[in-house]
Each structure stands twice: as structure tokens, then as C-alpha cells.
Amino acid sequence: MPITSTTYNSPIAICYLGQIDDEKNVCHLYEDYLLVIHKGKKNSFRRETLQGVNVKHKKLLFPLISGGIIGTFFLITAFNFSINIWISLTFSCLGFISLYFGWYGTSTFSITTSVKEYDFFLHQISKPVIAFSQFINEYIITNNNDGIFFYLPFSPEEWKNATNTNEIKIYKKTYLYNYQQIKTNNIISYLKIDISKINNPILIDTEHGSLTLAPYLLFPINKTAVEWINI
């Protein structure tokens, strides 16, 4: 179940549920927790309890059922004149409006734990949120604590220039590779980044025109989190 207060270190990844930089609606992923801030309220979920994270479009059962009952009841009273017809028609319309919104439903960021499923309502489903869900499912839930690594092409000259610094400078939005992409592109000089050790979080996005996971950096990387590989 979610816990509303705990001690956090630096997050390893973040994803905004709506507008960029909206700190009242954002997910912070830590090594041992997933923190969801929704409408300013914090809920954190222990890593070992997570069973799945998904973005869904759900029907709203309460307005669906109550709207159907209220709409039908007052429509009947309007025809048998047991209640003032205008009052009956007004409440009947309100009931059927509620029924419509319940049937239409809403988008949710849904977290399934060993206890239950928790839904956080969204105004719309964005690709970064879908990718963030994919990231958690692939790298956090099914990873079995084997470590999370991403890779960044990095030439010998770049590494030499960074020798006397404590961090790798990032000057623009920089996408990271997975190991398969490093091999496919025959990249022989790169940084191996241990996500659990970085001081600044990665951000999650999708590749242009697809839902393929595309993590990226906007902040410097501390060198204690990287290993330079030169094959």
C-alpha cells in the first residue's frame, strides 16, 4: 500500500504527469520507491510491492451507476406526475449527464501492487507517461535488482577532456542508449552509466513518431556513476 511520508535521496528518474515543471503532478522514481505526487499529494510505493504500472482509459463506475439510477428514476416520476415534472426532468437530465461522463471515463496512471490497484486521474495521456510506465515495468519490476545501466557514446578525446573534472557536462537534451543500441550501431567508445548512482535524474520520453522508450539527460553526470568503455 502507499505510504505518505518517508525519507528520500536523489531520484534516479522523473516524469511529469501533465505540464512540464508542474511539481504538483509528477513522478519521482527512487532506487527503492516510486513517489507519485498527484494534485500536490504525495504517495510512495515500495519497489518490492510493485506488480505493474500502466496508463489506461477507465469508465467511472460511481457516476455511471448512480447517474443511470437517478436519471431513470426521475424520468419515470416525470411521466407519472408523482413529483413536479420540471424538477423531475431537471434531475433526470443531471442523472443522464452523470451517466454519460461515467461511460466516457477518464485517463488514469494506474499502479498495481500486491495489495490493490491505485488510480491517479490524468487530463490526458502523454507519450512520456506511457514511456515512464514502460521504463518501470521493464527496468524496475522485472529487473530483479541486477542494476540499471544506460549508455552514452563518448570518444577518447571527450574522456580526456573530462579527466580533471568531477562530472560529465551535459549542454543540451542528450538521449541515452540501451546496450542493444550500442551494439547495433557498432559504438566502441562510450560511457556505461549506473542509474542508481547518478546525482541528477534522467528523464523519460519516447522516440519521435513512436512509443519506443527514449531516456535522456538535461543535467551533468557525476563521474562516480560512470565507467568509460573503449573497445
N, C-alpha and C positions, 0 to 999 in steps of 0.2 A: 504494500500500500504506500501511497505517497507520504513523505514527511515534510513538514512545513518549515523546519529550521535545522540547519546543520552547518558544519564548518567546511568551507570550500577553499581549495587552492586555485591556481590558474586553470581556466577551461582549456581543453585541447581543441575544441571546435565550437562555433556558434552559428546560429541560423535564425534570422528574423521571420516571425510568423506572418507579418504583414509588411508594413513600410520599413525600409532600411533605416536603421538607427532608432527604431521605436523600442526603447528599453523596457516598455511595459508589456510587450508581446514578443518574446524572444526565447530561444532555447540555448542553454549553455550545456555542453557535454564535457563532463569531467571524467577522469580515469575510472572512478568508482560510482559516479552518479550521473543521472540525466536530470538537469534542472529545467523546468518549464515555467516561464513567467508569462502568465496569461491575464490580461487586464490588470496588471500590477500585482497579482497574487502569485506567490512562489509555491511550487510543488516539486519535490525532488523524488526520484525513483532510484533505488539501489540497482546497480548493474546486474547483480545476480538474480533479481526478480523479473527482469525484462524478458518477455517472450516474443514480442513483435511490436513494431511501430509502423503505422500506416496512415495515409491520407485518404479519407473516404467522403462520400456524399451520403448522408443519412436522412431518412424520414424521421420526423419528430413525433413520437408516439402520443405524448400527452395532448398537444393541440389537435392531433389527428383524431384521437378517440373522443376527447371532450367536445371538440368542435362538431363532430358528427352527431353526437348525442344531443347537444344543445340546439343545433340547427334544426334537427328533425323534430325535437320536442316542441319548439316554439312554432314551427311551421304547422304542426298538427293543431296547436291551440289557436292559431290564426284562422283555421278553417272551421273549427267548432265553436269559436267565439267565447271560449271559457276565460280568456284574457283579452284585454283591449287589443284589437287587431294590429294597430300601429306599433304597440310595444312588442307584440309577438313577432311581427315582421322584422323589426329592428334587431331583436336578439337572435332571430333566425339567420339573418344576414351576417351578423357578427360570428355566429357559430360556424357558418359555412366558409367565412373568410379564414377562421382559425383552422378549419379542416383543410383548406387549400394550402395554407402555409405549412401545415404539418405534412401534407402529401408532397409538397415541393421540397421540403427539407432544407438542410444546410451542410456546408462543408465542415469536416472535423479533422483535427490532428489527433489520432487515436493511439493510445499506449496500452498494450495488453501486458498485464503482469500475471504472476502466479495467483493473485487474489481476484482481480477483475479487470475490466477494460475501462479506461478513463478517456473521456472525450473532451477536447478543447475546441470550441466553435471558432471557425475562421470566416472572414468575409469572402475570401476566395482562395482557391488552391493555386499556389505558385510553384513553378518548377524547382526553385531552391529548396522548398519544404519537401517536395517529393524526393529530391536527391538526398536531403538530410536524412529522411526516413530510410532510404536505401543504404546510406552510409552506416547508420546504426545497426540495421539488420545484418549487413554483410561483415562489418568490421568489429562491432561491439558484441552483438548477441551470439553470432556463430564463430567468433574468433578464438574462443576458449583461452583468452589471456595469453596468446602467443606473441603479443606485441603488434603495434600498428605502425607500418612504415610506408612513407611515400618518398618519391624520388624527384630530383631536380637536376637537369643537365647542367654541368659545371666544369668548365675547361681547366686545364692545369694553370693557365695564366690567371684565371679568376681566383683559383685557390691560393696561388702565390700572393696575389694582392690582398687576400684576406688573412694571411698568415699572422700578422701582428694585431689583429682585431679580435674582439670577444664575440662578435656576431656577424652574420651574413646580411649585408644590406639588401633590402628589397625596395625598389624605387617605383614600382608600378604593380598592377594586378598581375600576379605570376601564378600560372596554373602548375599543379604538381602531376607527376606521372605515377601510375602503379608499376609494379615490376614487369608485368607483361608488356606494357607500352615501352619500357626501356629496352627490352629485348627485341621487340618487333621493329623498333626504329634504329637498332644497332648503335645505341648510345653507349660509349665505352668510358666516359668520364662524367661522373655525376655525384650528387650528394644523396646519401641514404639518411632520411630524416625520421627519427624516432618521435612520433607524435606525442607520446606520453611525457617527453622531456622538454617540449618547447615552452618558452615563457609567454609567447603570444599565440593566440589560437589561429587555426586555419578556418577558412570559411568554405561553405559548401554551395556549389552551383551546378548547372548542367551544361553540357556541350551545346553549342548553338544548333538549334533545329532538332535536338533530340533530348531524351531524358537520361543520357549517359552521365554517370557521376563525374563531376569535374571539381575537385577541391582546389583551392587557390590560397595564396598568401597576399596580404597587404602590409604586413609588418616584418621587421627584421627577425632572423632566426638566431637564437643563441647557439654558439658553436658546440656547446656541451650536448646538444641534441642531434648533431650530425656526424656522419662518417663519410669522408671523401673516398670514393672508389675510382680507381684509374686502371682499367684492364689493359 
